[in-house]
């Protein structure tokens, strides 16, 4: 399966609680933190919900 590197580039302060929980589920806590995740349909859906705060790169 493909891997994707996601980086949190905008702060989740003053965002809806659902978006904060989605970022937490993806494992992104602090600004500029990165994580490599499998590109499963569930993870891609989570990324799509908060993509305005993320930078996504294929590996």
C-alpha positions as CSV (number, residue, x, y, z in Angstrom):
1,X,0.0,0.0,0.0
2,X,1.1,3.6,-0.6
3,X,2.5,5.8,2.1
4,X,1.8,9.4,2.6
5,X,3.7,12.0,4.6
6,X,1.4,14.6,6.2
7,X,2.7,17.7,7.9
8,X,0.6,20.1,10.1
9,X,1.2,23.6,8.8
10,X,-1.6,25.6,10.4
11,X,-2.6,25.7,14.0
12,X,-5.8,23.9,15.1
13,X,-6.6,26.8,17.5
14,X,-10.0,28.3,16.8
15,X,-11.1,25.3,14.7
16,X,-14.1,23.1,15.3
17,X,-13.7,20.3,17.9
18,X,-14.2,17.6,15.2
19,X,-11.2,18.9,13.2
20,X,-9.1,18.9,16.3
21,X,-10.1,15.3,17.0
22,X,-9.3,14.3,13.4
23,X,-5.8,15.8,13.7
24,X,-5.3,13.9,17.0
25,X,-6.4,10.7,15.4
26,X,-3.9,11.2,12.6
27,X,-1.2,11.7,15.2
28,X,-0.5,15.4,14.6
29,X,-0.3,17.4,17.8
30,X,2.0,20.4,17.2
31,X,2.5,22.7,14.2
32,X,5.2,21.4,11.8
33,X,4.9,17.9,13.1
34,X,5.0,15.2,10.5
35,X,3.8,11.6,10.2
36,X,4.1,8.8,7.6
37,X,0.8,6.9,7.3
38,X,-0.6,4.2,5.0
39,X,-2.9,5.6,2.3
40,X,-6.0,3.6,3.2
41,X,-9.5,4.9,2.3
42,X,-10.2,5.8,6.0
43,X,-7.0,7.8,6.4
44,X,-7.5,9.6,3.1
45,X,-11.0,10.6,4.2
46,X,-9.6,12.0,7.4
47,X,-6.9,13.9,5.5
48,X,-9.6,15.3,3.2
49,X,-11.5,16.7,6.1
50,X,-8.6,18.8,7.4
51,X,-6.5,19.3,4.2
52,X,-6.7,23.1,4.6
53,X,-4.3,22.7,7.6
54,X,-2.0,20.0,6.1
55,X,0.7,19.6,3.6
56,X,0.5,16.1,1.9
57,X,3.4,14.4,0.1
58,X,3.4,11.0,-1.5
59,X,6.3,8.7,-0.6
